[in-house]
Amino acid sequence: MWEWDLNEGEIWVTPNRRVQLGLPASGQITFEDLMSRWHPDDRENVRQALKQAIENGKGYRAEFRIVLADAGVRWISARGRVQRDERGEPMQLLGVSVDITARKEAEAIAQQQRDELEQLRTIVSCRVPLQPQLAVFGLP
């Protein structure tokens, strides 16, 4: 679970998430602190999803990688919703994040197996029947 105070720019995450991200056990977390933990290839997509949620008042949903303190990489699914003040201005974003690394790994294995099956299908469909060649040698 997490909370982002859009007026103050502070982010709160659970103690377990702090440990996982290599953040201090206490103290302020800024957007930049959190963003620095996202995989470089995913930062812009996550930033855009957050921006759209805040500007349009829609729900936030993103899947991205985080780089752990030990340099490991985990996949995260995050969902959130913007809370507005009495004037309709965005004031905070509340959400949850779930580790989906096992799902992403299973999807990668399934894709690899589909690719291998497709290669095998291509090989089998290109195989030339042996009967006509054997007839040349007088064999059935």
NORDACOR-V373007 format. One line per field, one symbol per residue. ss: DSSP state (H for helix, E for strand, - for the rest). phi: phi as a letter, one per 30 degrees, with the letter a starting at -180 (. if undefined). psi: psi as a letter, one per 40 degrees, with the letter a starting at -180 (. if undefined). A space follows every 10 residues. Layout:
BEGIN
ss = ???
phi = ???
psi = ???
END
This chain:
BEGIN
ss = -EEEE----E EEE-HHHHHH H-------EE HHHHH--E-- --HHHHHHHH HHHHHH---E EEEEEEE--- --EEEEEEEE EEEE-----E EEEEEEEEE- HHHHHHHHHH HHHHHHHHHH HHHHHH---- HHHHHH----
phi = .abbdddcic bcbdeddedd dicedbjdcc ededddddde dcedddeddd dddddcicdc babacccded idbbcbcbba bdccdddidd cabcabbbdc eddddddddd dddddddddd dddddddded eddddecicd
psi = iihhhddeei hhiidddddd efiidiiihi dddddeeihd eedddddddd dddddeeiih hihiiihide eihihhhhii hhhiadeeih dihiaihhhf dddddddddd dddddddddd dddddehhid ddddddeei.
END
